[in-house]
Amino acid sequence: MKKSVLLVCSITLAAFAAPAFTQAEATTQSTTITTSSTALENESAESVLSTETPAVATQESSADQNTAATTQPQTAVVNGEVVELEPPHKEGQAEANATQAPKEELMEGNARSFRAAAASVPMYRLYNPNSGEHFYTKTTSERDHLRSVGWRYEGIGWQAPTGGNPVYRLYNPNAGDHHYTLNAGERDHLKKVGWRYEGISWYSPSSGTPLYRLYNPNAKAGAHHYTPITSERDQLKKAGWRYEGIAWYAVGSGQQSHEDYRLLGVKNYNQYALGAPSGCEGASLLQALQYKGKITNWSLRSFLNTIPKSSNGNPNSGFVGSPFVENSYTYSAIYPAPLTTWGQKYGNVQNISGSSMNTLINEVKNGNPVVAWVTINFQPIRWGNWSFGVAANNNHAVTLDGFNKAGNQVHVSDPISGSYWLNRTTFENIYNARKYAVVVR
């Protein structure tokens, strides 16, 4: 009779000691969850063999084994690496406040080509299809405002230095036209005849890439045009524009090489300030879409109101919960596949999950911001065992929008901590844990 009781207990213990397996939350991540059970299995075997052990001892052994099973940490194999699992606990603003993003100053390094790029600022070129005027500015907020009211963004016209000879900007309130000049005498004359002086817009080196100035005698607005492109200059001359010579100089053209350095300068939305404590993925996507000129008049809240929702609590099928609510027991997030489907309603959005860091840098080099899944303030990733699988408890998303090869840095627009440079290796280590990424082209 004792043998029969022991055999039943042994079978029961073996069932509790058997390894457990859980499927990963995404196809790009292979995960296996296990518990340490060798000792329990050995004790079970001993119970089967030892027929003289009293029943009380068997009950004590069962209690000890159950306690050991509950105290043994769970582990998982994530992308070939064994990691320890925590209970499912979604981190949020408390962790953001308790930690700091690994921000760095821009490092120039030793590369000559980088120094030339880092010492310059992009001059954005916009076109008003109603008036025919071209407008030039180094200010991203001014660029974005004009895009939102109907101006057509035409890209970076040239690269201006951070110092040198000032280029003055004036505005004609009667014609709605802007004029730019190096000549202080011309500036003063225009002020006398009613033009409004708007200050120094940018600077010009004493020599470099020439910016050509042309005048359209038939235009009421947009009468002057400035370009570093000789073919554009010549085409306008053939169409009747009057060539007026070199207006100023640039340190590089709009087609400058971005092999060593590029900063897209996408907009930044703060998810907490805007009432979307769980909206990091949506904010990062909107930042990227608006950089590409899509839905520029949408607010973050308006955009998040269109986010696809998960019906089963799995971020692989949509957003879990609400982006306007944060709590520790809801895995408020959306993963690359449904985010891509959502984004494709508004622009050319592609899921590039599984890509290497070099692939992400190449996208930025080509002017394409990337939404990347990382952690809050790039803290070490902490894995939790959720109902849908293993997931990062401190999940977060940012927009990757710049790189600096010489300084081994990347630049992000972070919906929690703002826009900043950080060490590329720091970014890469966190990104490589999952390799979740979506690009907006």
LUMTI-962494 format. One line per field, with one value per residue (C-alpha): chain; y, z, x; residue number from 1. Coordinates in nm, 3 decimals, padded with zeros to 5 digits. Each point is the difference from the previous one (the first is absolute). Example, Ala and Ser with C-alpha at 12.3 -4.5 7.8 and 13.67 -1.06 7.14 Angstrom:
c: c(A_A)
y: c(-00.450_00.344)
z: c(00.780_-00.066)
x: c(01.230_00.137)
k: c(1_2)
END
This chain:
c: c(A_A_A_A_A_A_A_A_A_A_A_A_A_A_A_A_A_A_A_A_A_A_A_A_A_A_A_A_A_A_A_A_A_A_A_A_A_A_A_A_A_A_A_A_A_A_A_A_A_A_A_A_A_A_A_A_A_A_A_A_A_A_A_A_A_A_A_A_A_A_A_A_A_A_A_A_A_A_A_A_A_A_A_A_A_A_A_A_A_A_A_A_A_A_A_A_A_A_A_A_A_A_A_A_A_A_A_A_A_A_A_A_A_A_A_A_A_A_A_A_A_A_A_A_A_A_A_A_A_A_A_A_A_A_A_A_A_A_A_A_A_A_A_A_A_A_A_A_A_A_A_A_A_A_A_A_A_A_A_A_A_A_A_A_A_A_A_A_A_A_A_A_A_A_A_A_A_A_A_A_A_A_A_A_A_A_A_A_A_A_A_A_A_A_A_A_A_A_A_A_A_A_A_A_A_A_A_A_A_A_A_A_A_A_A_A_A_A_A_A_A_A_A_A_A_A_A_A_A_A_A_A_A_A_A_A_A_A_A_A_A_A_A_A_A_A_A_A_A_A_A_A_A_A_A_A_A_A_A_A_A_A_A_A_A_A_A_A_A_A_A_A_A_A_A_A_A_A_A_A_A_A_A_A_A_A_A_A_A_A_A_A_A_A_A_A_A_A_A_A_A_A_A_A_A_A_A_A_A_A_A_A_A_A_A_A_A_A_A_A_A_A_A_A_A_A_A_A_A_A_A_A_A_A_A_A_A_A_A_A_A_A_A_A_A_A_A_A_A_A_A_A_A_A_A_A_A_A_A_A_A_A_A_A_A_A_A_A_A_A_A_A_A_A_A_A_A_A_A_A_A_A_A_A_A_A_A_A_A_A_A_A_A_A_A_A_A_A_A_A_A_A_A_A_A_A_A_A_A_A_A_A_A_A_A_A_A_A_A_A_A_A_A_A_A_A_A_A_A_A_A_A_A_A_A_A_A_A_A_A_A)
y: c(00.000_00.236_-00.066_00.097_00.325_00.084_-00.073_00.236_00.275_-00.052_00.031_00.317_00.153_-00.086_00.181_00.313_-00.026_-00.039_00.289_00.252_00.152_00.323_00.125_00.341_00.307_00.052_-00.201_00.177_-00.108_-00.365_-00.044_-00.303_00.022_-00.260_-00.064_-00.179_-00.347_-00.241_-00.006_-00.055_-00.287_-00.164_00.032_-00.154_-00.294_-00.049_-00.003_-00.278_-00.211_00.059_-00.215_00.032_00.382_00.098_00.169_00.315_00.035_-00.035_00.284_00.222_-00.081_00.095_00.335_00.072_-00.082_00.223_00.287_-00.055_-00.003_00.335_00.167_-00.118_00.291_-00.055_00.035_00.032_-00.038_00.321_00.009_-00.268_00.167_-00.124_00.282_00.013_00.082_00.238_00.001_00.191_00.366_00.276_00.285_00.361_00.352_-00.108_-00.163_00.293_00.236_-00.222_-00.041_00.224_-00.036_-00.050_00.336_00.115_00.315_-00.025_-00.131_00.129_-00.264_00.025_-00.056_00.306_-00.076_-00.017_00.330_00.169_-00.149_00.059_00.366_00.065_00.022_-00.111_00.271_-00.122_00.099_00.035_00.105_00.176_-00.132_00.291_00.291_-00.167_00.106_-00.210_00.033_-00.096_-00.060_-00.183_-00.030_-00.335_00.145_00.266_-00.265_-00.223_00.287_00.099_-00.362_-00.018_00.302_-00.128_00.079_-00.278_-00.122_-00.045_-00.126_00.145_00.276_00.029_-00.017_00.330_00.058_00.076_00.332_00.239_00.282_00.063_-00.045_00.239_-00.084_00.253_-00.025_00.206_00.022_00.126_-00.280_-00.270_-00.056_-00.072_00.123_-00.113_00.192_00.021_00.369_00.225_00.294_-00.192_-00.098_00.362_00.118_-00.255_00.098_00.363_-00.093_-00.202_-00.346_-00.150_-00.109_-00.351_-00.036_-00.231_-00.322_-00.187_00.053_-00.019_-00.092_00.225_-00.269_-00.341_-00.131_00.301_00.076_00.161_00.281_00.047_00.248_-00.044_00.341_-00.130_-00.139_00.194_-00.244_-00.240_00.235_-00.118_-00.353_-00.140_-00.332_-00.175_-00.214_00.126_-00.193_00.163_00.341_-00.056_-00.129_00.310_00.227_-00.167_00.052_00.374_00.044_00.263_-00.135_00.234_-00.182_-00.176_00.083_-00.172_-00.324_-00.333_-00.260_-00.280_-00.062_-00.158_-00.325_-00.017_-00.345_-00.154_-00.284_00.121_00.215_00.079_00.153_-00.001_00.205_-00.154_00.161_-00.110_-00.079_-00.049_-00.280_00.101_00.372_-00.074_-00.239_-00.323_-00.183_-00.325_00.153_-00.033_-00.215_00.226_00.315_-00.144_-00.095_00.341_00.175_-00.202_00.045_00.375_00.025_-00.152_00.262_-00.224_00.106_00.304_00.170_-00.294_00.015_-00.298_-00.059_00.007_-00.252_-00.232_-00.003_-00.201_-00.264_-00.360_-00.185_-00.358_-00.220_-00.266_00.192_-00.077_00.295_-00.202_00.051_00.366_00.242_-00.147_00.226_00.375_00.226_00.260_-00.232_-00.147_-00.280_-00.283_-00.290_00.086_-00.048_00.328_-00.032_-00.076_-00.202_00.051_-00.197_00.181_00.332_-00.041_-00.074_00.309_00.221_-00.114_00.186_00.324_-00.062_-00.245_-00.196_-00.331_-00.260_-00.059_-00.198_-00.228_00.256_00.069_00.332_00.083_-00.042_00.247_00.249_-00.037_00.086_00.319_00.073_-00.009_00.240_-00.259_00.016_-00.334_-00.094_-00.228_-00.198_00.053_00.050_00.298_00.225_-00.290_-00.184_-00.371_-00.198_-00.185_-00.291_-00.092_-00.312_00.137_-00.191_00.037_-00.091_00.148_00.379_00.295_00.142_00.334_00.016_00.331_00.133_00.294_00.150_-00.049_00.309_00.058_-00.149_00.122_-00.253_00.179_00.026_-00.346_00.164_-00.015_00.256_-00.073_00.186_-00.158_00.053_-00.009_00.173_00.226_00.017_-00.091_-00.173_-00.322_-00.260_-00.229_-00.310_00.082_00.028_-00.311_-00.222_00.084_-00.017_-00.337_-00.167_-00.005_00.171_00.151_00.284_00.179_00.248_00.291_00.062)
z: c(00.000_00.084_-00.343_-00.167_00.195_-00.075_-00.368_-00.018_00.181_-00.229_-00.310_00.140_00.081_-00.339_-00.162_00.202_-00.074_-00.376_-00.205_-00.133_-00.347_-00.126_-00.355_-00.070_-00.073_-00.355_-00.294_00.007_00.358_00.100_00.373_00.230_00.370_00.241_00.376_00.181_00.076_00.022_00.382_00.014_-00.244_00.201_00.322_-00.172_-00.114_00.353_00.134_-00.238_00.104_00.376_00.105_00.376_00.013_00.230_-00.150_00.209_-00.146_-00.348_00.070_00.130_-00.309_-00.224_00.177_-00.028_-00.369_-00.067_00.183_-00.204_-00.322_00.080_00.104_-00.298_-00.246_-00.342_-00.294_-00.372_-00.308_-00.203_-00.332_00.124_00.335_00.338_00.189_00.337_00.005_00.235_00.082_-00.261_00.107_-00.260_00.081_-00.079_00.131_00.337_-00.173_-00.240_00.297_00.193_-00.287_-00.251_-00.373_-00.099_-00.177_-00.153_-00.159_-00.371_-00.042_-00.302_-00.018_-00.244_-00.340_-00.226_-00.187_00.331_00.124_-00.315_00.046_00.375_-00.041_-00.236_00.025_-00.261_-00.177_-00.070_-00.326_-00.032_-00.280_00.013_-00.293_00.036_-00.014_-00.178_00.274_00.119_00.368_00.181_00.372_00.237_00.263_00.009_00.189_-00.271_-00.269_00.168_00.051_-00.367_-00.104_00.222_-00.174_-00.352_-00.101_-00.193_00.161_-00.263_00.221_00.103_-00.237_00.125_00.310_00.172_00.248_00.366_-00.031_-00.260_-00.201_00.096_-00.253_00.077_-00.044_-00.081_-00.058_-00.226_00.175_-00.317_-00.232_00.264_-00.133_00.173_-00.109_00.111_-00.041_00.115_-00.082_00.300_-00.237_-00.183_00.334_00.115_-00.329_00.016_00.360_-00.111_-00.267_00.235_00.023_00.348_00.125_00.158_00.109_-00.094_-00.154_-00.046_-00.081_-00.307_-00.024_-00.201_-00.266_-00.073_-00.190_-00.169_00.043_-00.320_00.011_-00.270_-00.045_-00.169_-00.129_-00.055_00.350_00.273_00.271_-00.004_-00.232_00.115_-00.001_00.149_-00.091_00.007_-00.298_-00.329_-00.211_00.187_-00.045_-00.373_-00.042_00.170_-00.218_-00.309_00.138_00.029_00.348_00.032_00.139_00.270_00.095_00.315_00.305_00.264_00.058_00.167_00.158_-00.176_-00.242_00.070_-00.134_00.259_00.082_00.318_00.030_00.333_00.151_-00.034_00.224_-00.130_00.290_00.027_00.225_00.362_00.186_00.379_00.079_00.365_-00.061_-00.270_00.214_-00.173_00.261_-00.199_-00.347_-00.075_-00.313_-00.143_00.082_-00.163_-00.313_-00.026_00.037_-00.293_-00.216_00.051_-00.090_-00.334_-00.040_00.093_00.218_00.119_00.140_00.228_00.375_00.190_00.165_-00.335_-00.141_00.302_-00.023_-00.322_00.146_-00.068_00.319_00.098_00.073_00.189_00.210_-00.240_-00.137_-00.315_-00.101_00.100_00.287_00.341_00.222_-00.061_-00.089_00.233_00.304_00.185_00.257_00.101_-00.081_-00.363_-00.267_-00.172_-00.325_-00.371_-00.193_-00.350_-00.214_00.105_00.027_-00.362_-00.118_00.185_-00.139_-00.358_00.004_00.008_-00.167_-00.127_00.320_-00.002_00.267_00.003_00.324_00.021_-00.175_00.113_00.146_-00.323_-00.190_00.232_-00.049_-00.377_00.016_00.193_-00.245_-00.276_00.187_00.149_00.374_00.180_00.288_00.227_00.307_00.291_00.377_00.220_00.006_-00.149_00.333_-00.005_-00.139_00.259_-00.124_00.134_-00.053_-00.134_-00.106_-00.370_00.054_00.111_-00.037_00.119_00.320_-00.070_-00.366_-00.184_-00.356_-00.150_-00.345_-00.125_-00.208_-00.004_00.014_00.049_-00.122_00.132_00.353_-00.001_00.077_-00.107_00.048_00.114_00.050_00.324_00.106_00.364_00.017_-00.306_-00.292_00.071_-00.107_00.170_-00.043_-00.292_00.194_00.281_-00.253_-00.188_00.309_00.100_-00.355_-00.070_00.283_-00.227_-00.330_-00.041_-00.253_-00.244_-00.262_-00.158_-00.354)
x: c(00.000_00.289_00.152_-00.325_-00.026_00.361_-00.045_-00.300_00.199_00.294_-00.214_-00.159_00.340_00.137_-00.292_00.076_00.373_-00.028_00.143_-00.250_00.023_-00.148_00.001_00.157_-00.209_00.127_00.126_00.337_00.067_00.046_-00.070_-00.017_-00.094_00.139_00.025_00.283_-00.142_00.296_00.002_-00.376_00.017_00.280_-00.201_-00.302_00.207_00.132_-00.354_-00.092_00.298_-00.022_-00.297_00.069_-00.035_-00.291_-00.301_00.061_00.348_-00.147_-00.243_00.283_00.208_-00.294_-00.039_00.373_-00.003_-00.300_00.173_00.317_-00.200_-00.160_00.328_00.204_00.036_-00.148_00.233_-00.055_00.212_-00.041_00.182_00.240_00.073_-00.125_-00.172_-00.171_-00.370_-00.175_-00.371_-00.203_00.021_-00.025_00.235_-00.084_00.038_00.141_00.298_00.032_00.024_00.241_00.248_00.173_00.045_00.368_00.026_00.328_00.131_00.070_00.355_00.187_00.271_00.288_-00.159_00.037_-00.319_-00.187_00.134_-00.122_-00.348_-00.020_00.102_-00.289_-00.377_-00.251_-00.198_-00.352_-00.167_-00.377_-00.231_-00.337_-00.209_-00.243_00.246_00.292_00.242_00.290_00.085_00.322_00.053_00.232_-00.274_-00.181_-00.299_-00.048_00.039_-00.259_-00.245_00.014_-00.050_-00.306_-00.158_00.055_00.357_00.174_00.320_00.271_00.280_00.335_00.108_00.359_00.218_00.080_00.285_-00.066_00.183_00.139_-00.158_-00.365_-00.278_-00.289_-00.368_-00.272_-00.373_-00.227_-00.341_-00.166_00.110_00.049_00.351_00.332_00.342_00.346_00.324_00.360_00.005_-00.066_-00.059_-00.272_-00.151_-00.015_-00.151_-00.278_-00.075_-00.042_-00.254_-00.220_00.154_-00.003_00.343_-00.014_00.363_00.287_-00.126_00.330_00.365_00.220_00.368_00.231_00.023_-00.140_-00.300_-00.169_-00.369_-00.131_-00.256_-00.263_-00.285_-00.338_-00.115_-00.353_-00.063_-00.176_00.114_00.289_00.184_00.342_00.131_00.322_00.160_00.338_-00.103_00.142_-00.249_-00.290_00.163_00.040_-00.355_-00.144_00.213_-00.144_-00.353_00.056_00.143_00.273_00.328_00.138_00.322_00.114_-00.212_00.220_00.188_-00.070_00.229_-00.183_-00.283_-00.336_00.136_00.278_00.138_-00.134_00.249_00.138_-00.274_-00.366_-00.264_-00.357_-00.132_-00.348_-00.259_-00.023_-00.322_00.009_-00.243_-00.047_-00.043_-00.258_-00.207_00.106_00.211_-00.009_00.020_00.372_-00.037_-00.269_00.198_00.313_-00.194_-00.168_00.336_00.132_-00.311_-00.006_00.368_-00.102_-00.272_-00.294_-00.296_00.198_-00.309_-00.088_00.057_00.136_-00.336_-00.182_00.246_-00.018_-00.379_00.043_00.234_-00.110_-00.095_00.083_-00.299_00.198_00.251_00.285_00.202_00.067_-00.363_-00.043_00.035_-00.076_-00.209_-00.003_00.295_-00.156_00.014_00.298_-00.002_00.232_-00.232_-00.084_00.266_-00.082_00.193_-00.023_00.257_00.146_-00.248_-00.321_00.187_00.111_-00.354_-00.120_00.274_-00.058_-00.333_00.201_00.335_00.262_00.056_00.187_00.073_00.377_00.015_00.301_00.222_00.354_00.105_00.182_-00.327_-00.169_00.286_-00.026_-00.370_00.078_00.283_-00.260_-00.226_-00.237_-00.079_-00.032_-00.232_00.204_-00.111_00.238_-00.046_-00.089_00.308_00.199_00.014_00.095_-00.289_-00.208_-00.206_-00.343_-00.210_-00.329_-00.309_00.090_00.366_00.330_00.019_00.208_-00.150_00.169_-00.100_00.034_00.028_00.192_00.062_00.356_00.079_00.375_00.348_00.355_00.253_00.308_-00.141_-00.166_-00.333_-00.361_-00.276_-00.354_-00.325_-00.119_-00.366_00.113_00.339_00.006_00.244_00.362_00.319_00.111_00.269_-00.076_00.109_-00.245_-00.282_00.108_00.021_-00.357_-00.134_00.164_-00.192_-00.307_00.092_-00.345_00.001_-00.232_00.122_-00.187_00.125)
k: c(1_2_3_4_5_6_7_8_9_10_11_12_13_14_15_16_17_18_19_20_21_22_23_24_25_26_27_28_29_30_31_32_33_34_35_36_37_38_39_40_41_42_43_44_45_46_47_48_49_50_51_52_53_54_55_56_57_58_59_60_61_62_63_64_65_66_67_68_69_70_71_72_73_74_75_76_77_78_79_80_81_82_83_84_85_86_87_88_89_90_91_92_93_94_95_96_97_98_99_100_101_102_103_104_105_106_107_108_109_110_111_112_113_114_115_116_117_118_119_120_121_122_123_124_125_126_127_128_129_130_131_132_133_134_135_136_137_138_139_140_141_142_143_144_145_146_147_148_149_150_151_152_153_154_155_156_157_158_159_160_161_162_163_164_165_166_167_168_169_170_171_172_173_174_175_176_177_178_179_180_181_182_183_184_185_186_187_188_189_190_191_192_193_194_195_196_197_198_199_200_201_202_203_204_205_206_207_208_209_210_211_212_213_214_215_216_217_218_219_220_221_222_223_224_225_226_227_228_229_230_231_232_233_234_235_236_237_238_239_240_241_242_243_244_245_246_247_248_249_250_251_252_253_254_255_256_257_258_259_260_261_262_263_264_265_266_267_268_269_270_271_272_273_274_275_276_277_278_279_280_281_282_283_284_285_286_287_288_289_290_291_292_293_294_295_296_297_298_299_300_301_302_303_304_305_306_307_308_309_310_311_312_313_314_315_316_317_318_319_320_321_322_323_324_325_326_327_328_329_330_331_332_333_334_335_336_337_338_339_340_341_342_343_344_345_346_347_348_349_350_351_352_353_354_355_356_357_358_359_360_361_362_363_364_365_366_367_368_369_370_371_372_373_374_375_376_377_378_379_380_381_382_383_384_385_386_387_388_389_390_391_392_393_394_395_396_397_398_399_400_401_402_403_404_405_406_407_408_409_410_411_412_413_414_415_416_417_418_419_420_421_422_423_424_425_426_427_428_429_430_431_432_433_434_435_436_437_438_439_440_441)
END
